[in-house]
């Protein structure tokens, strides 16, 4: 099948970068043809040339900027199915994060486009069905939404020890505002006792400023601004870091811990690489893993420090959990699993179309 993935800028250095590559590698590894629709492509020429069966896009305003719904409708009538990643119905995100979409319930234009059957055929989100942030979407739009969680890329996330990345504790991620208090209270103090290594984006004021400039350049398709900052790590480095650390910590945003319906990619990537994961408490993780056997969840700050101290000196216990966690991810939580879910939904839609 021919799969198209809407990725406006291939210079994205944040989470969308690894999500995109996860789907790309999974679909191609499974024998499908994968095409990337970027801000530099003409939509009609792209669809005509590549004869797309599944087009994966987003309701986010940045993605809509490059969509012509009339052209999409033309090719949907020819049999193409559009999968649209939707935003939260009730957004938990701060209004200060201007690159984030507001809640869909307040986006009258987008909601009307969905109700009119213009913005897609299948709507999905990483969030679980019971999450209150999505309450109202189905009733208001008349469409159901599917839960397609994030995952790990088994084509590049290998168990590969690397001496340059040896550490007691490692973390890879963006230094987001909603995480900074947790880092101040629960991560930075670990440096007084352990060899702690932190990797990722926006850890300095300079990087955050350049990041904003880059996002501006990507939104307005200004080539010399859109690529001024490169990723701090190569895609394969993440696996080496997880494989070479005694403990890999996972930190979520405060709203994820509050609502509990979605978790980040790290949740799945760390075990796949043979890393030992201790994560903060997000309810849905207990649906994806057996807590205490396949992953370690710290319920609060005291539990966080106690579990880090205990498992730092318990290599046998770590090994058993690493093995069980990796088996769970390989069975249920790779991008191969998610691509298969998309193909299954596609077949269902075509069957009842």
C-alpha positions in Angstrom: 0.0 0.0 0.0 1.0 3.6 -0.5 1.2 5.5 2.8 1.6 9.3 3.0 2.7 11.0 6.2 2.2 14.8 6.6 5.4 16.2 8.1 5.5 19.9 7.2 9.2 20.3 8.2 11.8 17.5 8.2 14.0 19.9 10.3 11.7 19.3 13.4 14.0 18.5 16.3 11.3 17.6 18.9 9.1 14.6 19.5 7.5 14.7 16.0 10.9 13.8 14.6 11.0 10.3 16.2 7.3 9.7 15.8 7.6 10.3 12.1 10.7 8.1 11.7 8.9 5.4 13.8 6.0 5.2 11.4 8.2 5.5 8.3 10.5 2.7 9.4 7.6 0.4 10.4 5.6 0.8 7.2 8.6 0.4 5.0 9.9 -2.6 7.0 6.5 -4.2 6.5 6.8 -3.8 2.7 4.7 -0.7 2.2 5.6 2.4 0.2 6.0 5.5 2.4 5.8 9.1 1.1 6.4 12.3 3.1 4.2 15.3 2.4 6.1 18.5 3.4 5.5 22.2 3.2 7.5 22.3 0.0 5.2 19.9 -1.9 2.1 20.7 -4.0 -0.7 18.6 -2.5 -2.5 17.7 -5.8 0.7 16.9 -7.6 1.9 14.8 -4.6 -1.4 12.8 -4.4 -1.7 12.3 -8.2 1.9 11.1 -8.5 2.0 8.7 -5.6 -1.5 7.3 -5.7 -2.0 7.4 -1.9 -4.2 4.9 -0.1 -3.7 6.3 3.5 -2.9 10.0 4.1 -1.9 10.7 7.8 -2.2 14.3 8.9 -3.2 16.5 11.9 -5.9 19.0 12.9 -3.2 21.2 14.4 -3.2 24.7 12.8 0.4 24.3 11.6 -0.6 21.2 9.5 -3.9 22.8 8.3 -1.8 25.6 6.8 -0.6 23.2 4.1 -3.9 21.4 3.5 -6.4 22.1 0.7 -9.5 20.3 1.9 -11.1 20.4 -1.6 -8.1 18.6 -3.0 -8.2 16.1 -0.2 -12.0 15.5 -0.8 -11.3 14.9 -4.5 -8.9 12.1 -3.7 -11.0 10.7 -0.9 -13.8 10.3 -3.4 -11.3 8.1 -5.4 -10.8 5.9 -2.4 -8.0 7.5 -0.3 -8.6 7.4 3.4 -7.4 10.4 5.6 -6.3 9.7 9.1 -6.3 12.9 11.2 -4.5 13.2 14.5 -6.8 15.5 16.5 -5.9 17.9 19.3 -7.4 17.6 22.8 -11.1 18.6 23.0 -10.4 20.4 26.3 -6.7 21.5 26.2 -4.7 21.2 29.4 -1.9 23.3 27.9 -0.9 26.7 29.0 -1.9 29.6 26.7 1.7 30.8 26.9 2.7 27.8 24.7 1.8 29.6 21.6 2.9 26.8 19.3 0.4 24.5 20.8 -3.2 24.3 19.6 -6.0 25.5 21.8 -8.8 23.1 22.8 -10.8 21.9 19.9 -14.1 22.8 21.5 -13.0 26.5 21.2 -11.9 26.0 17.6 -15.2 26.6 15.8 -13.7 26.5 12.3 -12.0 23.1 12.7 -15.0 21.6 14.5 -17.2 22.7 11.6 -14.8 21.2 9.1 -15.0 17.9 10.9 -18.8 18.0 11.1 -19.0 18.8 7.4 -16.9 15.7 6.6 -14.0 17.7 5.3 -11.0 17.2 7.6 -10.7 13.4 7.4 -12.3 10.0 7.6 -10.6 8.6 10.7 -9.8 10.7 13.8 -7.3 9.5 16.4 -5.3 10.6 19.4 -2.7 8.9 21.7 -5.1 9.5 24.7 -7.2 6.7 26.1 -11.0 6.7 25.6 -11.8 7.4 29.3 -9.8 10.6 29.5 -11.9 13.7 30.3 -9.8 15.9 28.0 -11.6 14.3 25.1 -15.1 14.4 26.5 -17.4 16.1 24.0 -15.5 15.4 20.8 -17.7 12.5 19.7 -21.0 14.1 20.7 -20.2 17.4 19.1 -18.7 16.2 15.8 -20.6 13.0 15.3 -17.3 11.0 14.7 -15.6 8.5 17.0 -12.0 8.8 17.8 -9.5 6.0 18.0 -6.8 5.6 20.6 -3.4 5.0 18.9 -0.7 5.4 21.6 2.8 6.3 20.9 5.4 3.5 20.6 9.0 2.5 20.0 10.8 1.9 16.8 12.2 -1.6 16.8 14.2 -1.0 13.6 16.7 1.4 15.3 16.1 1.0 19.1 18.6 -1.8 19.8 20.3 -3.0 23.0 23.7 -1.6 22.2 26.1 -0.8 25.1 28.3 2.2 24.4 31.1 3.3 26.7 30.7 7.0 25.9 27.2 7.0 27.4 27.9 5.1 30.6 26.0 6.6 33.5 24.2 5.8 36.7 21.1 7.7 35.6 20.2 9.1 32.2 17.3 11.2 30.8 16.6 12.2 27.2 14.0 14.9 26.5 13.1 18.5 26.1 13.3 20.7 29.2 9.6 21.7 29.0 8.1 24.4 31.4 5.7 21.8 32.8 8.6 19.6 33.9 10.9 22.1 35.4 9.7 22.0 39.0 9.9 18.2 39.0 13.5 18.4 37.7 14.4 20.9 40.4 12.9 18.7 43.2 13.5 15.1 41.9 16.2 15.0 39.3 18.8 17.7 39.9 19.4 16.5 43.6 20.4 13.1 42.2 23.6 14.7 40.9 24.8 14.9 44.5 24.9 11.1 44.8 25.0 9.6 41.3 26.5 10.2 37.8 23.6 11.8 36.1 23.5 12.7 32.4 20.8 14.8 30.8 20.3 15.0 27.0 17.9 16.7 24.7 16.6 20.1 23.6 16.0 23.4 25.3 18.2 22.9 28.4 19.7 26.4 28.1 18.1 29.8 27.6 20.0 30.1 24.3 18.7 26.8 23.0 15.1 27.8 23.9 15.4 31.1 22.1 16.9 29.5 19.0 14.1 26.9 19.2 11.5 29.6 19.0 13.2 31.2 16.0 13.4 27.8 14.3 9.7 27.1 14.9 8.9 30.5 13.5 10.9 29.7 10.4 9.3 26.3 10.0 5.8 27.8 10.3 6.4 30.4 7.7 8.6 28.1 5.6 11.7 30.2 5.8 14.4 27.8 4.9 17.4 29.5 6.5 15.6 29.7 9.8 13.8 26.4 9.8 17.1 24.4 10.2 19.3 26.7 12.3 19.3 24.2 15.2 20.1 20.5 14.7 19.1 17.6 17.0 21.5 17.1 19.9 21.6 13.4 19.2 21.5 11.1 16.2 18.5 8.8 16.1 20.6 5.8 17.0 22.2 7.5 20.0 19.1 7.3 22.1 19.3 3.5 22.1 22.9 3.6 23.1 22.2 5.9 26.1 19.4 3.7 27.4 21.4 0.6 26.9 24.5 2.0 28.8 22.8 3.5 31.8 22.0 1.7 35.1 18.7 3.6 35.4 16.8 5.6 32.8 14.3 8.0 34.3 11.1 9.0 32.6 9.4 12.3 33.3 6.0 13.4 32.1 4.3 16.8 32.0 2.1 17.7 35.0 -1.1 17.5 32.9 -0.3 13.9 31.9 0.1 12.9 35.5 -3.1 14.7 36.4 -5.4 13.2 33.7 -3.5 9.9 33.2 -4.7 9.1 29.7 -1.5 9.4 27.6 2.2 8.8 28.1 5.3 9.7 26.1 7.5 7.6 23.7 10.2 7.1 26.3 7.8 4.8 28.2 8.2 2.3 25.4 11.6 3.1 24.0 13.6 2.6 27.2 12.6 -1.1 27.7 13.0 -1.9 24.0 16.7 -0.8 24.2 17.4 -3.0 27.3 17.2 0.0 29.6 15.9 -0.1 33.1 13.0 2.4 33.5 11.8 4.3 36.5 8.9 6.5 35.6 6.7 9.0 37.3 3.1 8.0 37.8 0.8 8.2 34.8 -2.3 6.0 35.1 -2.4 4.6 31.6 1.1 3.1 31.9 -0.5 0.4 34.1 -2.6 -0.6 31.1 0.5 -1.0 28.9 2.8 -2.7 31.4 2.7 -4.8 34.6 3.9 -2.3 37.2 6.7 -3.8 39.3 7.4 -6.6 36.8 7.8 -4.9 33.5 8.3 -1.3 34.6 8.9 0.6 37.8 6.4 3.4 38.6 7.2 5.9 41.4 4.0 7.0 43.1 5.4 10.2 44.7 8.6 12.0 45.5 9.5 9.8 48.4 8.9 6.7 46.4 10.9 8.1 43.5 14.1 8.5 45.6 13.6 5.2 47.4 13.2 3.2 44.2 16.2 4.8 42.6 18.4 4.0 45.6 17.1 0.5 45.8 17.4 -0.5 42.1 20.8 1.2 41.7 22.2 -1.5 43.9 20.0 -4.4 42.7 21.4 -5.5 39.3 19.6 -8.9 39.3 16.2 -7.3 40.0 16.9 -4.8 37.2 17.8 -7.5 34.7 14.5 -9.4 35.3 12.4 -6.3 34.8 14.4 -5.2 31.8 13.8 -8.5 30.1 10.1 -8.6 30.9 9.7 -5.0 29.8 11.4 -5.5 26.5 9.3 -8.6 25.7 6.1 -6.5 26.4 7.2 -3.7 24.1 8.1 -6.1 21.3 4.8 -7.8 21.6 2.4 -4.8 21.9 4.1 -1.4 21.7 6.2 -0.9 18.6 5.4 1.3 15.6 4.9 -2.0 13.7 2.0 -2.6 16.1 0.6 0.9 15.5 1.0 0.7 11.8 -0.9 -2.6 11.8 -3.7 -0.9 13.8 -3.9 1.8 11.2 -4.1 -0.7 8.4 -6.8 -2.6 10.4 -8.9 0.6 10.8 -8.4 1.3 7.1 -9.8 -2.1 6.2 -12.7 -1.5 8.5 -13.5 1.8 7.0 -13.3 0.5 3.4 -15.5 -2.4 4.3 -18.2 -0.3 5.7 -17.6 2.7 3.5 
